[in-house]
Amino acid sequence: MKVSHEHDTQLAMHLYRVFAKSFKSVNEHVVNGSKIEGFNPTSFAVMEVLFYKGRQPIQQIGAQLLLQSGNVTYVVDKLVERGYVRRRPCPEDRRVIYAELTLPGEQLMQKLYPLHERHIQHALGGLNEEEKQQLISLLGKMNKHAEQVQITRR
């Protein structure tokens, strides 16, 4: 069965709206949880990257969070002021500065991260295990295609 271009376009637009609305709802649920702990969403996201992945070049944190480097620098500055993060120069390349959690930052994330996981689990609780696996697979496929399209347009 051949699908018309117009029908495919309308279906793609509908999928985009449902996807965006779903992401917004889940994200707001998770973000509200991080606000309770005294972090804005960006600060908590930086802390989460450092907790989950360890020491990271500041420039790479921004890329992982889809933030501009100036925003990441500002957020890292605030987290340094609060004593949760420290900067470390790279011994091999003076242009690279790493951010890493301090001991108080690590301890705080050990306390907060299980709460964060519960917020995400609760927000995604409308799907069973099989549906979550299917969605992971489909979103991965969609992401791979979208990245390939971006590369060909450059």
N, C-alpha and C positions, 0 to 999 in steps of 0.2 A: 504494500500500500504506500503510495507516494504522498508525502505531506507537502502542502503548498508552502511557498516561501512566506506568504502572509500569515498563515496559521502558525508556522514555526516561530516567526517573529513575535506574534501575540503570546505564544506559549512561553517563549524566552522572557518576555517582559513580565508575565505573571509570575514565573519562577523567581525572577530577580526581586520582585516586590515581596513575595512570601519569604524568600531568603533574607532580605534586608530587615523585614519586620521581625522575623524569628531571631536573628542575631541581635537586634536592638533589645528585644524583650529579655533574652538570656543575659546579654551584657549588662543591662540595667540591674538585673537581679544580683549579679556578681559584683558589680561596681558598688551598689548600695552596701553590700557586706564589707567591702574594703573601707568605705567611708566611716563605718561604725568604729573601725580600729584607728581612726585618726589620720588616715592617708587619703590623698586624692588618688584617683585611679591611675594616673601616670606614675606617681611615686611608688605605689604598690606594685605596679607592673615592672618597674626597674628593680625593685627589691626581689620580686619573684624570679626574674631572669637570673639575677646574681645568686639567689638561693638554689635554683634548679640547675643552673649551668656552671656556677662558680665564677671565678674572676673572668672578666670580659673587657676587651677594648671598648672604650666609651663609644667610639664611632659604630661599633657593631651592635651595641644595645639599641641605638636609634633605629637601625635597619630592622632589627627583630621586632620592634614595637611600632614600626611605621611612623617614626617621629623624626623631625629635623634635628640635626646635631646640636643646634643652639638650645633647643628645648631640653634635650637630654643633659647637656652641660648644666643648665639651670637646675634641673631636678636633682642631678648628682650633687651639685653644690649644696642644696637644701638638705639632702640626706647626710652629707658630710657634716654640716652644721649640727644636725641632730645626733651625730655620733654613730649612725648605722652603717655608713659606707666610708671607705678610704680610697684614695687614689694611690696608684703605684706606677712609677715610670717603667717602661719596658727596657730591660738592660741591653737588648740587641738593637732597638730602634727608638731613638729619642723622640720621634714624632708620635709614638704610640703611648697612650696613657691608659692603664687598666683601672677599672673600678672593681672593688670587692667588698663583701660584707665584713664589718668588724665583728668582734665577738658579741657585743650587744645586739647588733643587727642579725646575726645568725641565731641568737637565742630568741629574739623576738619572732623571727620567721618560723622557727621550730614550733612556737606557740600558735602563730596565726595561720600558717599554711594548712593545717588540718581543717580549720574553720573555712578557709577559702575553698578547699576541696569539697567540703560539705555543701557550700553555696552552689558550686558548679553542679554537683551531683543532684541537688534538689532542683535546680533550674532545668536540668536535662532529664528529670525523672519521668517525663511523659513518654519516653521511649524505652522499649525493652532492650535487652542485650543484642539481639539479632538486628533490630532496627538501628541501634547505635553503630554496629559494625558496618551495616549497609551504608549509612550516612557518611561514615568516615571514608569508606571506599569511594562513594560518589563525589564527595566534596574534594577528595584528593585528585580524582580524575578531572573534575572541573577546574581545579587550581592549576594542574599541569597544563591543560589546554590553554587557559588564560595566560599563563606565563609564556608559553610558546608563541601565542599571538602577539604579546607585547614585544618579544624579541624580534619577530619578523617585521614589526612596524618601525623599529629603530633605524 
